[in-house]
Amino acid sequence: MIVEDEAPIREGMEGILKKLNPSYELAGKAADGIEGLEVIRRVKPDLIIMDIRMPDMDGLTMLKKLREEGVASKALILSAYSDFSYAKQAMELGVSTYLLKPVKIQELKKVLKQMEEEVQEKNHEGTLLSLESMTRSALTGILEKTEETAAALEKKYDIKATDPMTVFIIWLGRFYDERKDIVLRILGEVDGHVQGFSSVVTAFPERTQCTMVLYHMEQDRDWEAYFNRSVVPMLLSNTDSKAVCVWDECGGFYELEESRKRIRRLLDWSLSLGNGKIISERRIADIPVYPLKYPPELSLRLKQSVIKGDEKEFKACFTEFLNYCRDQVHKPKDIKEACITFLWTALNTAREYITFEENELEVPELLEAIMNAYTWDDVGVSMKRLFDAIMAGGITGKQEVSPLIARAKRMIEEYYSQGITMEEVARKLAVSPEYLSRQFKKETGISFTEEVRNVKVEKVKTLLLGTSQNLTQIAAMTGFSDPKYMSKVFKEEVGVLPAEYRQMNS
């Protein structure tokens, strides 16, 4: 933003700024103080470059009015007047720099660079202390309980640490990418149109869910009932009933992490209760829960379907099993144990009657998928994959590679932490780097560099969850140049920072 008293000079300054740094964006310009006041109020620039003596309203009067209105933009004065009183008033108004004309280009460049860094630092601090950022950090357990955060909550957002809060989760699973935008839009509209509470709406791609944290809620209103009646039907109709909605209340901002952990357990109840209504502690407490015993009469039919390779009968067995589990309300733990029994029955039958490469059947992965499933849809996908794998003699889709690429992959696994390069591997394998690069991409679908990156990220995951090493130590152990670069790469691949990943899986 430029406010000066002479148009030719103003146009010259605009050109100078572009030459100094093409990324500088001119937010607006004005020929006098009154026009400058209006433009600055509208565009709220990071930096105001201004003169003092201008028509209609001088620069210091303009700046004083802006400060009284709470406009905290940095200001740089370029003036031909060196009067001490001007400089004193400018300092009192928080002017960063006062330069006398004619200004030396190098001096101006240095000053602008310094002010750019100050603006970036301020914006970064503002982002860290934004309500959404602090809420996300509180939910993931990485927000430190400091005087600074407590002050920001109370002074900027009028939130006391002990104010009651509610976490409303919309879990979308494998439909997250295609449905998240509509969910976020609906939550934003609810926040904007419904009176009686304030909220923060955000998304967690790594958990495939959207989150709404409610606060400043009117205490004489049953908000869970309202959301059940008015918001959940909207969400379900706009997601083809793929969303699972969970509600949890907590006693304050620093208890959001515990609320998130409870929600992970509550999500399991969708197998028992379905997704037509909100799942909450209150709802679960009000319903009778019955013990679940695996139906032994189903085992014989299931075994026969596997032996005969009868997919239609296998699906019928699963449907019968599903209906049996949903006939009454059961604890999620009992349901998942019954699902594992179903899986093991099919798998042990295949071991006894069918020849297949058991090492290639990724049983642990299937077990994990079932244990982490929140819907019968997801359980069904895993069971279908199990049947297909048994019929194919093992999990399909594993790509066979040539001995050359297999050796290259083993070398990456062995030397990834030592900064291994494609040239070094090619030399050891007695082929040209160009040939290795081409074959690696052809056979694996990714480049050599991407493979090294993937291996490193997986090793970082292992160290984050299996050790108490700090980020500096983990970066050194996995071949990253420093923890900041490791964190950048990790977030690009995983979607969260290493500290958040460790906290979420602790």
PyMOL commands that set and color helices and strands:
alter all, ss='L'
color gray80, all
select helices_A, chain A and resi 7-20+33-43+59-68+84-92+105-128+131-140+147-157+173-193+205-207+223-238+253-267+270-273+281-285+297-308+311-326+332-353+358-360+363-371+376-392+403-418+422-429+433-444+448-466+471-477+483-494+498-504
alter helices_A, ss='H'
color red, helices_A
select strands_A, chain A and resi 2-3+29-30+47-50+74-79+97-100+165-171+198-204+209-215+244-250+279-280
alter strands_A, ss='S'
color yellow, strands_A
deselect
rebuild
show_as cartoon
